[in-house]
Amino acid sequence: MSIYSYLRQEPYVGWLVAGAVLIILSGVYASMGKVYVRFEGWTFQSEKPKRFWWCIAGYFLGGVFFVGLFLYRVGAF
């Protein structure tokens, strides 16, 4: 079976991968104390704590959204 036919058969697997990556990134960034913000670069927890935690929450909730979308597509709900 080719990769193309596998992706055409189950297009929702990408949602699970994207969700897992975002959840893992939120944990890694929280432990590092810095987060990458688009168009701004790195934001440090010590310099802008409110912005830092909002970005961590964004990564985490984005991951939860993608995992939930995967579960919905699979038929778990």
N, CA, C and O atoms as a CHARMM CRD file, in Angstrom:
* protein
*
  308
    1    1 MET  N      0.85700  -1.17700   0.00000 PROA 1      0.00000
    2    1 MET  CA     0.00000   0.00000   0.00000 PROA 1      0.00000
    3    1 MET  C      0.89800   1.23300   0.00000 PROA 1      0.00000
    4    1 MET  O      1.83700   1.33900   0.78800 PROA 1      0.00000
    5    2 SER  N      0.59000   2.14700  -0.89000 PROA 2      0.00000
    6    2 SER  CA     1.40900   3.35500  -0.97500 PROA 2      0.00000
    7    2 SER  C      1.00800   4.35100   0.11200 PROA 2      0.00000
    8    2 SER  O     -0.07200   4.25400   0.69500 PROA 2      0.00000
    9    3 ILE  N      1.88000   5.28800   0.36700 PROA 3      0.00000
   10    3 ILE  CA     1.61000   6.31100   1.37800 PROA 3      0.00000
   11    3 ILE  C      0.42500   7.16800   0.95300 PROA 3      0.00000
   12    3 ILE  O     -0.38600   7.56800   1.78900 PROA 3      0.00000
   13    4 TYR  N      0.32100   7.44800  -0.32900 PROA 4      0.00000
   14    4 TYR  CA    -0.76900   8.27800  -0.82300 PROA 4      0.00000
   15    4 TYR  C     -2.13300   7.62900  -0.56200 PROA 4      0.00000
   16    4 TYR  O     -3.06900   8.30200  -0.13100 PROA 4      0.00000
   17    5 SER  N     -2.23900   6.34000  -0.82200 PROA 5      0.00000
   18    5 SER  CA    -3.52600   5.67600  -0.59600 PROA 5      0.00000
   19    5 SER  C     -3.83800   5.58900   0.89500 PROA 5      0.00000
   20    5 SER  O     -5.00500   5.64300   1.28400 PROA 5      0.00000
   21    6 TYR  N     -2.81900   5.45500   1.72900 PROA 6      0.00000
   22    6 TYR  CA    -3.03700   5.44200   3.17600 PROA 6      0.00000
   23    6 TYR  C     -3.55600   6.79500   3.66400 PROA 6      0.00000
   24    6 TYR  O     -4.46300   6.85800   4.49300 PROA 6      0.00000
   25    7 LEU  N     -2.97600   7.86900   3.14400 PROA 7      0.00000
   26    7 LEU  CA    -3.42700   9.19400   3.54300 PROA 7      0.00000
   27    7 LEU  C     -4.82700   9.48700   3.02200 PROA 7      0.00000
   28    7 LEU  O     -5.59800  10.19000   3.67600 PROA 7      0.00000
   29    8 ARG  N     -5.15900   8.96300   1.86400 PROA 8      0.00000
   30    8 ARG  CA    -6.49500   9.17600   1.32300 PROA 8      0.00000
   31    8 ARG  C     -7.52600   8.37200   2.11600 PROA 8      0.00000
   32    8 ARG  O     -8.68200   8.77900   2.22900 PROA 8      0.00000
   33    9 GLN  N     -7.10800   7.24500   2.65900 PROA 9      0.00000
   34    9 GLN  CA    -8.02200   6.39200   3.39600 PROA 9      0.00000
   35    9 GLN  C     -8.33500   6.96300   4.77600 PROA 9      0.00000
   36    9 GLN  O     -9.48700   6.93700   5.21000 PROA 9      0.00000
   37   10 GLU  N     -7.34500   7.46600   5.44800 PROA 10     0.00000
   38   10 GLU  CA    -7.51600   7.96900   6.80000 PROA 10     0.00000
   39   10 GLU  C     -6.92800   9.37100   6.92000 PROA 10     0.00000
   40   10 GLU  O     -5.82600   9.52500   7.44600 PROA 10     0.00000
   41   11 PRO  N     -7.62400  10.38300   6.45200 PROA 11     0.00000
   42   11 PRO  CA    -7.06900  11.73300   6.49800 PROA 11     0.00000
   43   11 PRO  C     -7.05300  12.33400   7.89700 PROA 11     0.00000
   44   11 PRO  O     -6.42100  13.36900   8.10800 PROA 11     0.00000
   45   12 TYR  N     -7.72700  11.71900   8.84900 PROA 12     0.00000
   46   12 TYR  CA    -7.82500  12.29500  10.17400 PROA 12     0.00000
   47   12 TYR  C     -6.65300  11.96900  11.07400 PROA 12     0.00000
   48   12 TYR  O     -6.58700  12.49800  12.18400 PROA 12     0.00000
   49   13 VAL  N     -5.73200  11.13200  10.65600 PROA 13     0.00000
   50   13 VAL  CA    -4.57500  10.80100  11.48500 PROA 13     0.00000
   51   13 VAL  C     -3.68300  12.02400  11.68500 PROA 13     0.00000
   52   13 VAL  O     -3.01600  12.15300  12.71100 PROA 13     0.00000
   53   14 GLY  N     -3.67600  12.90300  10.71400 PROA 14     0.00000
   54   14 GLY  CA    -2.89000  14.13100  10.82600 PROA 14     0.00000
   55   14 GLY  C     -3.35300  15.00900  11.97600 PROA 14     0.00000
   56   14 GLY  O     -2.54000  15.70300  12.58700 PROA 14     0.00000
   57   15 TRP  N     -4.64900  14.99300  12.28200 PROA 15     0.00000
   58   15 TRP  CA    -5.15800  15.77800  13.41300 PROA 15     0.00000
   59   15 TRP  C     -4.56300  15.28100  14.72100 PROA 15     0.00000
   60   15 TRP  O     -4.22300  16.07900  15.59400 PROA 15     0.00000
   61   16 LEU  N     -4.43500  13.95700  14.85900 PROA 16     0.00000
   62   16 LEU  CA    -3.85300  13.40100  16.07700 PROA 16     0.00000
   63   16 LEU  C     -2.38400  13.78300  16.21200 PROA 16     0.00000
   64   16 LEU  O     -1.92800  14.13300  17.30100 PROA 16     0.00000
   65   17 VAL  N     -1.65500  13.71700  15.12400 PROA 17     0.00000
   66   17 VAL  CA    -0.23300  14.08200  15.15000 PROA 17     0.00000
   67   17 VAL  C     -0.06200  15.55900  15.48300 PROA 17     0.00000
   68   17 VAL  O      0.79000  15.91500  16.29700 PROA 17     0.00000
   69   18 ALA  N     -0.86000  16.41700  14.86200 PROA 18     0.00000
   70   18 ALA  CA    -0.77300  17.85400  15.13700 PROA 18     0.00000
   71   18 ALA  C     -1.11300  18.14400  16.59400 PROA 18     0.00000
   72   18 ALA  O     -0.44500  18.95700  17.23300 PROA 18     0.00000
   73   19 GLY  N     -2.13000  17.49700  17.12200 PROA 19     0.00000
   74   19 GLY  CA    -2.50600  17.69800  18.51600 PROA 19     0.00000
   75   19 GLY  C     -1.42800  17.23700  19.47800 PROA 19     0.00000
   76   19 GLY  O     -1.12800  17.92000  20.45800 PROA 19     0.00000
   77   20 ALA  N     -0.84700  16.08300  19.20100 PROA 20     0.00000
   78   20 ALA  CA     0.21000  15.57400  20.07200 PROA 20     0.00000
   79   20 ALA  C      1.42900  16.48900  20.05200 PROA 20     0.00000
   80   20 ALA  O      2.03800  16.73900  21.09200 PROA 20     0.00000
   81   21 VAL  N      1.78400  16.98600  18.87800 PROA 21     0.00000
   82   21 VAL  CA     2.93600  17.88300  18.77000 PROA 21     0.00000
   83   21 VAL  C      2.69000  19.17400  19.55700 PROA 21     0.00000
   84   21 VAL  O      3.58300  19.64500  20.26200 PROA 21     0.00000
   85   22 LEU  N      1.49800  19.74500  19.44400 PROA 22     0.00000
   86   22 LEU  CA     1.21500  20.98600  20.16300 PROA 22     0.00000
   87   22 LEU  C      1.18700  20.77900  21.68000 PROA 22     0.00000
   88   22 LEU  O      1.66300  21.63300  22.42800 PROA 22     0.00000
   89   23 ILE  N      0.63900  19.66600  22.13500 PROA 23     0.00000
   90   23 ILE  CA     0.61700  19.39500  23.57800 PROA 23     0.00000
   91   23 ILE  C      2.03300  19.18400  24.09600 PROA 23     0.00000
   92   23 ILE  O      2.38300  19.68300  25.16500 PROA 23     0.00000
   93   24 ILE  N      2.84200  18.45400  23.35200 PROA 24     0.00000
   94   24 ILE  CA     4.23600  18.24100  23.76500 PROA 24     0.00000
   95   24 ILE  C      5.00100  19.56200  23.75900 PROA 24     0.00000
   96   24 ILE  O      5.78500  19.82300  24.67100 PROA 24     0.00000
   97   25 LEU  N      4.78500  20.39600  22.74300 PROA 25     0.00000
   98   25 LEU  CA     5.45300  21.69700  22.69800 PROA 25     0.00000
   99   25 LEU  C      5.05700  22.57800  23.87800 PROA 25     0.00000
  100   25 LEU  O      5.89600  23.29600  24.42100 PROA 25     0.00000
  101   26 SER  N      3.79300  22.53100  24.27800 PROA 26     0.00000
  102   26 SER  CA     3.38900  23.34800  25.41800 PROA 26     0.00000
  103   26 SER  C      4.11400  22.90500  26.68400 PROA 26     0.00000
  104   26 SER  O      4.51000  23.74600  27.49100 PROA 26     0.00000
  105   27 GLY  N      4.29200  21.62200  26.86800 PROA 27     0.00000
  106   27 GLY  CA     5.03500  21.13200  28.03100 PROA 27     0.00000
  107   27 GLY  C      6.51100  21.47100  27.96700 PROA 27     0.00000
  108   27 GLY  O      7.10600  21.84700  28.97700 PROA 27     0.00000
  109   28 VAL  N      7.10500  21.34200  26.79600 PROA 28     0.00000
  110   28 VAL  CA     8.53500  21.65200  26.64100 PROA 28     0.00000
  111   28 VAL  C      8.78200  23.13400  26.85000 PROA 28     0.00000
  112   28 VAL  O      9.71400  23.51700  27.55700 PROA 28     0.00000
  113   29 TYR  N      7.94600  23.97800  26.23600 PROA 29     0.00000
  114   29 TYR  CA     8.11100  25.41900  26.38900 PROA 29     0.00000
  115   29 TYR  C      7.87900  25.87000  27.82700 PROA 29     0.00000
  116   29 TYR  O      8.56800  26.76600  28.31300 PROA 29     0.00000
  117   30 ALA  N      6.91800  25.25900  28.50700 PROA 30     0.00000
  118   30 ALA  CA     6.66200  25.62700  29.90300 PROA 30     0.00000
  119   30 ALA  C      7.84200  25.26700  30.78200 PROA 30     0.00000
  120   30 ALA  O      8.17900  26.02000  31.69500 PROA 30     0.00000
  121   31 SER  N      8.47600  24.13700  30.52800 PROA 31     0.00000
  122   31 SER  CA     9.63200  23.75100  31.33500 PROA 31     0.00000
  123   31 SER  C     10.87800  24.55900  30.98100 PROA 31     0.00000
  124   31 SER  O     11.74500  24.75900  31.83100 PROA 31     0.00000
  125   32 MET  N     10.97700  25.02800  29.72700 PROA 32     0.00000
  126   32 MET  CA    12.12100  25.85000  29.32500 PROA 32     0.00000
  127   32 MET  C     12.00900  27.28000  29.83200 PROA 32     0.00000
  128   32 MET  O     13.02600  27.93700  30.05800 PROA 32     0.00000
  129   33 GLY  N     10.79500  27.76800  30.01200 PROA 33     0.00000
  130   33 GLY  CA    10.61100  29.14200  30.45700 PROA 33     0.00000
  131   33 GLY  C     10.62000  30.14700  29.32600 PROA 33     0.00000
  132   33 GLY  O     10.70400  31.35200  29.56200 PROA 33     0.00000
  133   34 LYS  N     10.53500  29.66300  28.10000 PROA 34     0.00000
  134   34 LYS  CA    10.43300  30.55700  26.94800 PROA 34     0.00000
  135   34 LYS  C      9.55400  29.88900  25.90800 PROA 34     0.00000
  136   34 LYS  O      9.51300  28.66400  25.79900 PROA 34     0.00000
  137   35 VAL  N      8.85300  30.71500  25.15000 PROA 35     0.00000
  138   35 VAL  CA     7.92500  30.21800  24.13900 PROA 35     0.00000
  139   35 VAL  C      8.12600  31.01500  22.86200 PROA 35     0.00000
  140   35 VAL  O      8.41200  32.21200  22.90000 PROA 35     0.00000
  141   36 TYR  N      7.97100  30.33400  21.72300 PROA 36     0.00000
  142   36 TYR  CA     8.12500  31.01500  20.43600 PROA 36     0.00000
  143   36 TYR  C      6.79100  31.60600  20.02800 PROA 36     0.00000
  144   36 TYR  O      5.79200  30.89400  19.92300 PROA 36     0.00000
  145   37 VAL  N      6.77600  32.91200  19.79800 PROA 37     0.00000
  146   37 VAL  CA     5.57400  33.62200  19.38100 PROA 37     0.00000
  147   37 VAL  C      5.76900  34.05600  17.93500 PROA 37     0.00000
  148   37 VAL  O      6.79500  34.63700  17.58100 PROA 37     0.00000
  149   38 ARG  N      4.78500  33.77100  17.11700 PROA 38     0.00000
  150   38 ARG  CA     4.88700  34.11100  15.70500 PROA 38     0.00000
  151   38 ARG  C      4.99900  35.61500  15.53700 PROA 38     0.00000
  152   38 ARG  O      4.27900  36.36100  16.20100 PROA 38     0.00000
  153   39 PHE  N      5.86700  36.06900  14.68000 PROA 39     0.00000
  154   39 PHE  CA     6.16500  37.46800  14.34100 PROA 39     0.00000
  155   39 PHE  C      6.87700  38.21800  15.45900 PROA 39     0.00000
  156   39 PHE  O      7.21600  39.38500  15.26300 PROA 39     0.00000
  157   40 GLU  N      7.12300  37.62100  16.61200 PROA 40     0.00000
  158   40 GLU  CA     7.81900  38.30500  17.70100 PROA 40     0.00000
  159   40 GLU  C      9.09100  37.60300  18.13400 PROA 40     0.00000
  160   40 GLU  O      9.97000  38.23200  18.72300 PROA 40     0.00000
  161   41 GLY  N      9.20600  36.33400  17.85900 PROA 41     0.00000
  162   41 GLY  CA    10.36700  35.58400  18.30800 PROA 41     0.00000
  163   41 GLY  C     10.10500  34.94200  19.66200 PROA 41     0.00000
  164   41 GLY  O      8.98100  34.54200  19.96300 PROA 41     0.00000
  165   42 TRP  N     11.14000  34.84700  20.46600 PROA 42     0.00000
  166   42 TRP  CA    11.02800  34.18000  21.75700 PROA 42     0.00000
  167   42 TRP  C     10.51500  35.13900  22.82600 PROA 42     0.00000
  168   42 TRP  O     10.96700  36.28000  22.91500 PROA 42     0.00000
  169   43 THR  N      9.57200  34.66900  23.63300 PROA 43     0.00000
  170   43 THR  CA     9.05700  35.41700  24.77500 PROA 43     0.00000
  171   43 THR  C      9.43900  34.65000  26.02700 PROA 43     0.00000
  172   43 THR  O      9.15300  33.45900  26.14700 PROA 43     0.00000
  173   44 PHE  N     10.09200  35.33900  26.96400 PROA 44     0.00000
  174   44 PHE  CA    10.56900  34.69400  28.17900 PROA 44     0.00000
  175   44 PHE  C      9.58400  34.88500  29.32300 PROA 44     0.00000
  176   44 PHE  O      8.90300  35.90700  29.41000 PROA 44     0.00000
  177   45 GLN  N      9.51900  33.88200  30.20200 PROA 45     0.00000
  178   45 GLN  CA     8.59600  33.93400  31.32700 PROA 45     0.00000
  179   45 GLN  C      8.95000  35.05500  32.29500 PROA 45     0.00000
  180   45 GLN  O      8.05900  35.67500  32.87600 PROA 45     0.00000
  181   46 SER  N     10.22500  35.31900  32.47200 PROA 46     0.00000
  182   46 SER  CA    10.64600  36.34800  33.42100 PROA 46     0.00000
  183   46 SER  C     10.37300  37.76200  32.91700 PROA 46     0.00000
  184   46 SER  O     10.18700  38.67500  33.72100 PROA 46     0.00000
  185   47 GLU  N     10.34400  37.95900  31.59000 PROA 47     0.00000
  186   47 GLU  CA    10.12600  39.29300  31.03100 PROA 47     0.00000
  187   47 GLU  C      8.64200  39.62900  30.88200 PROA 47     0.00000
  188   47 GLU  O      8.21000  40.70900  31.28500 PROA 47     0.00000
  189   48 LYS  N      7.86700  38.72300  30.31300 PROA 48     0.00000
  190   48 LYS  CA     6.43600  38.94700  30.06600 PROA 48     0.00000
  191   48 LYS  C      5.65700  37.71500  30.53200 PROA 48     0.00000
  192   48 LYS  O      5.27600  36.88300  29.70900 PROA 48     0.00000
  193   49 PRO  N      5.41600  37.58800  31.84100 PROA 49     0.00000
  194   49 PRO  CA     4.78300  36.35200  32.32800 PROA 49     0.00000
  195   49 PRO  C      3.34900  36.15300  31.81100 PROA 49     0.00000
  196   49 PRO  O      2.95200  35.02500  31.51900 PROA 49     0.00000
  197   50 LYS  N      2.58100  37.22400  31.69700 PROA 50     0.00000
  198   50 LYS  CA     1.20200  37.07600  31.24600 PROA 50     0.00000
  199   50 LYS  C      1.15300  36.60600  29.79000 PROA 50     0.00000
  200   50 LYS  O      0.39500  35.69800  29.45000 PROA 50     0.00000
  201   51 ARG  N      1.95500  37.22200  28.94800 PROA 51     0.00000
  202   51 ARG  CA     2.02200  36.82900  27.53400 PROA 51     0.00000
  203   51 ARG  C      2.53000  35.39400  27.39500 PROA 51     0.00000
  204   51 ARG  O      2.04300  34.63300  26.55900 PROA 51     0.00000
  205   52 PHE  N      3.51400  35.03400  28.22400 PROA 52     0.00000
  206   52 PHE  CA     4.07400  33.69300  28.19500 PROA 52     0.00000
  207   52 PHE  C      2.99700  32.64800  28.47000 PROA 52     0.00000
  208   52 PHE  O      2.86300  31.68400  27.71700 PROA 52     0.00000
  209   53 TRP  N      2.23300  32.83200  29.54100 PROA 53     0.00000
  210   53 TRP  CA     1.23900  31.82500  29.91600 PROA 53     0.00000
  211   53 TRP  C      0.06400  31.79900  28.94900 PROA 53     0.00000
  212   53 TRP  O     -0.54000  30.74400  28.75400 PROA 53     0.00000
  213   54 TRP  N     -0.27500  32.92500  28.34100 PROA 54     0.00000
  214   54 TRP  CA    -1.31700  32.91200  27.32100 PROA 54     0.00000
  215   54 TRP  C     -0.87000  32.09500  26.10600 PROA 54     0.00000
  216   54 TRP  O     -1.67200  31.37400  25.51300 PROA 54     0.00000
  217   55 CYS  N      0.38400  32.20400  25.74300 PROA 55     0.00000
  218   55 CYS  CA     0.89600  31.43800  24.60800 PROA 55     0.00000
  219   55 CYS  C      0.96400  29.94600  24.92100 PROA 55     0.00000
  220   55 CYS  O      0.64800  29.11400  24.07100 PROA 55     0.00000
  221   56 ILE  N      1.37800  29.61000  26.14100 PROA 56     0.00000
  222   56 ILE  CA     1.39300  28.20700  26.55600 PROA 56     0.00000
  223   56 ILE  C     -0.02800  27.64600  26.50500 PROA 56     0.00000
  224   56 ILE  O     -0.24500  26.53500  26.02000 PROA 56     0.00000
  225   57 ALA  N     -0.99700  28.42100  27.01100 PROA 57     0.00000
  226   57 ALA  CA    -2.39500  27.97600  26.97700 PROA 57     0.00000
  227   57 ALA  C     -2.87700  27.81100  25.54500 PROA 57     0.00000
  228   57 ALA  O     -3.64100  26.89100  25.25200 PROA 57     0.00000
  229   58 GLY  N     -2.44100  28.68600  24.65400 PROA 58     0.00000
  230   58 GLY  CA    -2.82200  28.57300  23.25000 PROA 58     0.00000
  231   58 GLY  C     -2.30100  27.30200  22.60900 PROA 58     0.00000
  232   58 GLY  O     -3.02900  26.62000  21.88800 PROA 58     0.00000
  233   59 TYR  N     -1.03600  26.97900  22.87200 PROA 59     0.00000
  234   59 TYR  CA    -0.47300  25.73500  22.34900 PROA 59     0.00000
  235   59 TYR  C     -1.23600  24.53300  22.89400 PROA 59     0.00000
  236   59 TYR  O     -1.59500  23.62800  22.14100 PROA 59     0.00000
  237   60 PHE  N     -1.48400  24.52500  24.20800 PROA 60     0.00000
  238   60 PHE  CA    -2.13700  23.38000  24.83300 PROA 60     0.00000
  239   60 PHE  C     -3.57300  23.22200  24.33600 PROA 60     0.00000
  240   60 PHE  O     -3.99000  22.12000  23.97700 PROA 60     0.00000
  241   61 LEU  N     -4.32800  24.32100  24.31500 PROA 61     0.00000
  242   61 LEU  CA    -5.72300  24.22900  23.87100 PROA 61     0.00000
  243   61 LEU  C     -5.82700  23.90400  22.38800 PROA 61     0.00000
  244   61 LEU  O     -6.76600  23.23100  21.96200 PROA 61     0.00000
  245   62 GLY  N     -4.86500  24.38000  21.60200 PROA 62     0.00000
  246   62 GLY  CA    -4.83200  23.98200  20.19900 PROA 62     0.00000
  247   62 GLY  C     -4.62000  22.48200  20.04900 PROA 62     0.00000
  248   62 GLY  O     -5.24800  21.83800  19.20800 PROA 62     0.00000
  249   63 GLY  N     -3.73100  21.93200  20.86900 PROA 63     0.00000
  250   63 GLY  CA    -3.50500  20.48600  20.85100 PROA 63     0.00000
  251   63 GLY  C     -4.72800  19.71100  21.28200 PROA 63     0.00000
  252   63 GLY  O     -5.06600  18.69200  20.67800 PROA 63     0.00000
  253   64 VAL  N     -5.39900  20.18300  22.32600 PROA 64     0.00000
  254   64 VAL  CA    -6.61900  19.52200  22.78600 PROA 64     0.00000
  255   64 VAL  C     -7.69600  19.58400  21.70300 PROA 64     0.00000
  256   64 VAL  O     -8.43500  18.62000  21.50400 PROA 64     0.00000
  257   65 PHE  N     -7.78500  20.71100  21.00900 PROA 65     0.00000
  258   65 PHE  CA    -8.75500  20.83900  19.92200 PROA 65     0.00000
  259   65 PHE  C     -8.48600  19.81900  18.82100 PROA 65     0.00000
  260   65 PHE  O     -9.41500  19.16000  18.35300 PROA 65     0.00000
  261   66 PHE  N     -7.23100  19.68100  18.40200 PROA 66     0.00000
  262   66 PHE  CA    -6.91100  18.74900  17.32800 PROA 66     0.00000
  263   66 PHE  C     -7.13200  17.30000  17.74600 PROA 66     0.00000
  264   66 PHE  O     -7.60500  16.49400  16.94500 PROA 66     0.00000
  265   67 VAL  N     -6.79800  16.95800  18.98400 PROA 67     0.00000
  266   67 VAL  CA    -7.05200  15.59600  19.45500 PROA 67     0.00000
  267   67 VAL  C     -8.55700  15.34500  19.52200 PROA 67     0.00000
  268   67 VAL  O     -9.02000  14.26300  19.16100 PROA 67     0.00000
  269   68 GLY  N     -9.31800  16.33000  19.97800 PROA 68     0.00000
  270   68 GLY  CA   -10.76800  16.18600  20.00900 PROA 68     0.00000
  271   68 GLY  C    -11.35600  16.03600  18.62200 PROA 68     0.00000
  272   68 GLY  O    -12.28900  15.25900  18.41900 PROA 68     0.00000
  273   69 LEU  N    -10.81500  16.77700  17.66300 PROA 69     0.00000
  274   69 LEU  CA   -11.26400  16.64500  16.28100 PROA 69     0.00000
  275   69 LEU  C    -10.96900  15.25400  15.74400 PROA 69     0.00000
  276   69 LEU  O    -11.78600  14.67500  15.02900 PROA 69     0.00000
  277   70 PHE  N     -9.81400  14.72200  16.08200 PROA 70     0.00000
  278   70 PHE  CA    -9.47700  13.35200  15.68700 PROA 70     0.00000
  279   70 PHE  C    -10.46200  12.35500  16.28700 PROA 70     0.00000
  280   70 PHE  O    -10.96700  11.47800  15.58600 PROA 70     0.00000
  281   71 LEU  N    -10.73200  12.48900  17.57800 PROA 71     0.00000
  282   71 LEU  CA   -11.66200  11.56700  18.22300 PROA 71     0.00000
  283   71 LEU  C    -13.07000  11.67000  17.63600 PROA 71     0.00000
  284   71 LEU  O    -13.78000  10.67000  17.53200 PROA 71     0.00000
  285   72 TYR  N    -13.46400  12.87100  17.25900 PROA 72     0.00000
  286   72 TYR  CA   -14.76900  13.06300  16.63700 PROA 72     0.00000
  287   72 TYR  C    -14.82500  12.37100  15.27600 PROA 72     0.00000
  288   72 TYR  O    -15.81400  11.71800  14.94200 PROA 72     0.00000
  289   73 ARG  N    -13.74800  12.52000  14.49200 PROA 73     0.00000
  290   73 ARG  CA   -13.71800  11.91300  13.16700 PROA 73     0.00000
  291   73 ARG  C    -13.69400  10.38700  13.23300 PROA 73     0.00000
  292   73 ARG  O    -14.26700   9.70500  12.38300 PROA 73     0.00000
  293   74 VAL  N    -13.01400   9.85800  14.27200 PROA 74     0.00000
  294   74 VAL  CA   -12.93000   8.41600  14.41700 PROA 74     0.00000
  295   74 VAL  C    -14.28100   7.85100  14.83400 PROA 74     0.00000
  296   74 VAL  O    -14.60500   6.70500  14.52300 PROA 74     0.00000
  297   75 GLY  N    -15.05600   8.64700  15.52800 PROA 75     0.00000
  298   75 GLY  CA   -16.36800   8.18700  15.96300 PROA 75     0.00000
  299   75 GLY  C    -16.39700   7.82500  17.43100 PROA 75     0.00000
  300   75 GLY  O    -17.25300   7.05800  17.87200 PROA 75     0.00000
  301   76 ALA  N    -15.45600   8.37900  18.19500 PROA 76     0.00000
  302   76 ALA  CA   -15.40600   8.08300  19.61200 PROA 76     0.00000
  303   76 ALA  C    -16.49000   8.82200  20.39500 PROA 76     0.00000
  304   76 ALA  O    -16.80200   8.44800  21.52600 PROA 76     0.00000
  305   77 PHE  N    -17.05700   9.85500  19.80700 PROA 77     0.00000
  306   77 PHE  CA   -18.12000  10.60900  20.49000 PROA 77     0.00000
  307   77 PHE  C    -19.45400  10.29500  19.88700 PROA 77     0.00000
  308   77 PHE  O    -20.47100  10.83200  20.32600 PROA 77     0.00000
